[in-house]
Amino acid sequence: MYRIFENKVVRNQYSTIPYTWIRGKESSNKICIMLPGLGYSTQRPLFHYATGLFLNQQIDVLHINYQFAKNEQFKKLTDYEKEKWMYDDVRAVVDNVLKDSEI
């Protein structure tokens, strides 16, 4: 049985990042971080099948479910500012997930 943790990180008033962390049956010190494209979701078929492949190899999976395409503040930014925002969001989730982990 897999352990599924769904949560979110609030980085600032404009940025709340939901995520799903799927942990294997046994403890693992490996993790696959999955980042969808702006118009794609981790709930789509490519991520579904890839998640299964990693879990079968005893690799935990972290789906970062950011929603930049729906964020009006994000849309107003320059390309450079968007890249920084994306990096900061992903980093915030990864730091939060791994802070109490053995990974």
C-alpha atoms as an extended CHARMM CRD file, in Angstrom:
* protein
*
       103  EXT
         1         1  MET       CA              0.0000000000        0.0000000000        0.0000000000  PROA      1               0.0000000000
         2         2  TYR       CA              1.2460000000        3.4580000000       -0.8260000000  PROA      2               0.0000000000
         3         3  ARG       CA              1.0680000000        6.4200000000        1.5280000000  PROA      3               0.0000000000
         4         4  ILE       CA             -0.3180000000        9.5320000000       -0.1400000000  PROA      4               0.0000000000
         5         5  PHE       CA              0.1210000000       12.9580000000        1.4060000000  PROA      5               0.0000000000
         6         6  GLU       CA             -1.7080000000       15.9220000000       -0.1080000000  PROA      6               0.0000000000
         7         7  ASN       CA             -0.8980000000       19.3680000000        1.1410000000  PROA      7               0.0000000000
         8         8  LYS       CA             -0.0140000000       22.8570000000       -0.0150000000  PROA      8               0.0000000000
         9         9  VAL       CA              2.6450000000       25.4380000000        0.6280000000  PROA      9               0.0000000000
        10        10  VAL       CA              1.6920000000       29.0880000000        0.9080000000  PROA      10              0.0000000000
        11        11  ARG       CA              4.7110000000       31.0660000000       -0.2540000000  PROA      11              0.0000000000
        12        12  ASN       CA              3.0260000000       34.4870000000       -0.3080000000  PROA      12              0.0000000000
        13        13  GLN       CA             -0.4180000000       36.0420000000       -0.7960000000  PROA      13              0.0000000000
        14        14  TYR       CA             -0.3620000000       35.2560000000       -4.5240000000  PROA      14              0.0000000000
        15        15  SER       CA              1.2790000000       31.8650000000       -4.4720000000  PROA      15              0.0000000000
        16        16  THR       CA             -0.2150000000       28.7270000000       -2.9550000000  PROA      16              0.0000000000
        17        17  ILE       CA              1.2590000000       25.5120000000       -4.3470000000  PROA      17              0.0000000000
        18        18  PRO       CA             -0.6260000000       22.2350000000       -3.8900000000  PROA      18              0.0000000000
        19        19  TYR       CA              1.3560000000       19.0210000000       -4.0020000000  PROA      19              0.0000000000
        20        20  THR       CA              0.9440000000       15.2790000000       -3.6830000000  PROA      20              0.0000000000
        21        21  TRP       CA              3.7030000000       13.1690000000       -2.1750000000  PROA      21              0.0000000000
        22        22  ILE       CA              3.3630000000        9.4500000000       -2.8470000000  PROA      22              0.0000000000
        23        23  ARG       CA              5.5590000000        7.2870000000       -0.6550000000  PROA      23              0.0000000000
        24        24  GLY       CA              6.1880000000        3.6360000000       -1.2770000000  PROA      24              0.0000000000
        25        25  LYS       CA              5.3920000000        0.6660000000        0.8790000000  PROA      25              0.0000000000
        26        26  GLU       CA              8.9130000000        0.6870000000        2.2870000000  PROA      26              0.0000000000
        27        27  SER       CA             11.1320000000        3.5980000000        3.2710000000  PROA      27              0.0000000000
        28        28  SER       CA             13.1280000000        5.0240000000        0.3960000000  PROA      28              0.0000000000
        29        29  ASN       CA             15.9290000000        7.5350000000        0.1140000000  PROA      29              0.0000000000
        30        30  LYS       CA             15.0190000000        8.2860000000       -3.5130000000  PROA      30              0.0000000000
        31        31  ILE       CA             12.4660000000       10.7240000000       -4.8600000000  PROA      31              0.0000000000
        32        32  CYS       CA             11.2370000000       11.7200000000       -8.3060000000  PROA      32              0.0000000000
        33        33  ILE       CA              9.9910000000       15.2960000000       -8.4970000000  PROA      33              0.0000000000
        34        34  MET       CA              7.4220000000       15.7250000000      -11.2570000000  PROA      34              0.0000000000
        35        35  LEU       CA              6.8150000000       19.1760000000      -12.7060000000  PROA      35              0.0000000000
        36        36  PRO       CA              4.0280000000       19.5810000000      -15.2730000000  PROA      36              0.0000000000
        37        37  GLY       CA              4.1040000000       22.0940000000      -18.0980000000  PROA      37              0.0000000000
        38        38  LEU       CA              2.0220000000       25.2420000000      -17.8530000000  PROA      38              0.0000000000
        39        39  GLY       CA             -0.8870000000       23.6710000000      -19.7290000000  PROA      39              0.0000000000
        40        40  TYR       CA             -0.5460000000       20.1490000000      -18.3230000000  PROA      40              0.0000000000
        41        41  SER       CA             -1.3880000000       18.5460000000      -15.0050000000  PROA      41              0.0000000000
        42        42  THR       CA              0.1370000000       15.7830000000      -12.9200000000  PROA      42              0.0000000000
        43        43  GLN       CA             -3.3000000000       14.1520000000      -13.1410000000  PROA      43              0.0000000000
        44        44  ARG       CA             -2.8250000000       13.4750000000      -16.8650000000  PROA      44              0.0000000000
        45        45  PRO       CA             -1.8950000000       10.0870000000      -18.3970000000  PROA      45              0.0000000000
        46        46  LEU       CA              1.8380000000       10.6790000000      -18.8600000000  PROA      46              0.0000000000
        47        47  PHE       CA              2.2840000000       11.4450000000      -15.1810000000  PROA      47              0.0000000000
        48        48  HSD       CA             -0.0160000000        8.6090000000      -14.1390000000  PROA      48              0.0000000000
        49        49  TYR       CA              2.0470000000        5.9760000000      -15.9370000000  PROA      49              0.0000000000
        50        50  ALA       CA              5.4130000000        7.4980000000      -15.0230000000  PROA      50              0.0000000000
        51        51  THR       CA              4.3570000000        7.6270000000      -11.3590000000  PROA      51              0.0000000000
        52        52  GLY       CA              3.5760000000        3.9240000000      -11.4390000000  PROA      52              0.0000000000
        53        53  LEU       CA              6.9570000000        3.1370000000      -12.9760000000  PROA      53              0.0000000000
        54        54  PHE       CA              8.8300000000        5.0300000000      -10.2700000000  PROA      54              0.0000000000
        55        55  LEU       CA              6.7830000000        3.5490000000       -7.4380000000  PROA      55              0.0000000000
        56        56  ASN       CA              7.4430000000        0.0570000000       -8.7970000000  PROA      56              0.0000000000
        57        57  GLN       CA             11.1610000000        0.8460000000       -8.5130000000  PROA      57              0.0000000000
        58        58  GLN       CA             10.7300000000        1.8980000000       -4.8360000000  PROA      58              0.0000000000
        59        59  ILE       CA             11.1880000000        5.5730000000       -5.6850000000  PROA      59              0.0000000000
        60        60  ASP       CA              8.8890000000        8.0530000000       -3.9300000000  PROA      60              0.0000000000
        61        61  VAL       CA              7.1140000000       10.5600000000       -6.1760000000  PROA      61              0.0000000000
        62        62  LEU       CA              6.3710000000       14.2230000000       -5.5630000000  PROA      62              0.0000000000
        63        63  HSD       CA              3.8080000000       15.8700000000       -7.8470000000  PROA      63              0.0000000000
        64        64  ILE       CA              4.0460000000       19.6400000000       -7.6670000000  PROA      64              0.0000000000
        65        65  ASN       CA              0.6570000000       20.8770000000       -8.8360000000  PROA      65              0.0000000000
        66        66  TYR       CA              1.3510000000       24.5540000000       -9.3970000000  PROA      66              0.0000000000
        67        67  GLN       CA             -1.3050000000       26.5330000000      -11.1950000000  PROA      67              0.0000000000
        68        68  PHE       CA              0.5450000000       29.3410000000      -12.9570000000  PROA      68              0.0000000000
        69        69  ALA       CA             -1.8260000000       29.4550000000      -15.9350000000  PROA      69              0.0000000000
        70        70  LYS       CA             -4.6900000000       30.4340000000      -13.5910000000  PROA      70              0.0000000000
        71        71  ASN       CA             -2.7230000000       33.0050000000      -11.5870000000  PROA      71              0.0000000000
        72        72  GLU       CA             -3.4370000000       36.5870000000      -12.7140000000  PROA      72              0.0000000000
        73        73  GLN       CA             -0.4640000000       38.0100000000      -10.8040000000  PROA      73              0.0000000000
        74        74  PHE       CA              1.8610000000       35.5200000000      -12.4910000000  PROA      74              0.0000000000
        75        75  LYS       CA              0.5650000000       36.4350000000      -15.9450000000  PROA      75              0.0000000000
        76        76  LYS       CA              1.5890000000       40.0770000000      -15.4440000000  PROA      76              0.0000000000
        77        77  LEU       CA              5.2750000000       39.2660000000      -14.9280000000  PROA      77              0.0000000000
        78        78  THR       CA              8.1770000000       39.3860000000      -17.3550000000  PROA      78              0.0000000000
        79        79  ASP       CA              9.6520000000       36.0860000000      -18.5200000000  PROA      79              0.0000000000
        80        80  TYR       CA             12.5660000000       36.4530000000      -16.1060000000  PROA      80              0.0000000000
        81        81  GLU       CA             10.2110000000       37.1640000000      -13.1870000000  PROA      81              0.0000000000
        82        82  LYS       CA              8.0650000000       34.1590000000      -14.1440000000  PROA      82              0.0000000000
        83        83  GLU       CA             11.0990000000       31.8760000000      -14.1430000000  PROA      83              0.0000000000
        84        84  LYS       CA             12.1100000000       33.1170000000      -10.6960000000  PROA      84              0.0000000000
        85        85  TRP       CA              8.5660000000       32.6930000000       -9.3860000000  PROA      85              0.0000000000
        86        86  MET       CA              8.4120000000       29.1220000000      -10.6970000000  PROA      86              0.0000000000
        87        87  TYR       CA             11.8050000000       28.2900000000       -9.1950000000  PROA      87              0.0000000000
        88        88  ASP       CA             10.8360000000       29.7950000000       -5.8340000000  PROA      88              0.0000000000
        89        89  ASP       CA              7.5240000000       27.8960000000       -5.7720000000  PROA      89              0.0000000000
        90        90  VAL       CA              9.1110000000       24.5500000000       -6.6060000000  PROA      90              0.0000000000
        91        91  ARG       CA             11.9180000000       25.1350000000       -4.1150000000  PROA      91              0.0000000000
        92        92  ALA       CA              9.4120000000       26.0050000000       -1.3670000000  PROA      92              0.0000000000
        93        93  VAL       CA              7.5220000000       22.7430000000       -1.8900000000  PROA      93              0.0000000000
        94        94  VAL       CA             10.6590000000       20.5930000000       -2.0850000000  PROA      94              0.0000000000
        95        95  ASP       CA             12.0890000000       22.2000000000        1.0570000000  PROA      95              0.0000000000
        96        96  ASN       CA              8.8060000000       21.6810000000        2.8980000000  PROA      96              0.0000000000
        97        97  VAL       CA              8.4830000000       18.0370000000        1.8770000000  PROA      97              0.0000000000
        98        98  LEU       CA             12.0810000000       17.1130000000        2.6080000000  PROA      98              0.0000000000
        99        99  LYS       CA             12.5660000000       19.0420000000        5.8510000000  PROA      99              0.0000000000
       100       100  ASP       CA             11.6130000000       16.0710000000        8.0460000000  PROA      100             0.0000000000
       101       101  SER       CA             12.5980000000       13.3750000000        5.6030000000  PROA      101             0.0000000000
       102       102  GLU       CA             15.4940000000       10.9680000000        5.4160000000  PROA      102             0.0000000000
       103       103  ILE       CA             15.9430000000       11.7220000000        1.7140000000  PROA      103             0.0000000000
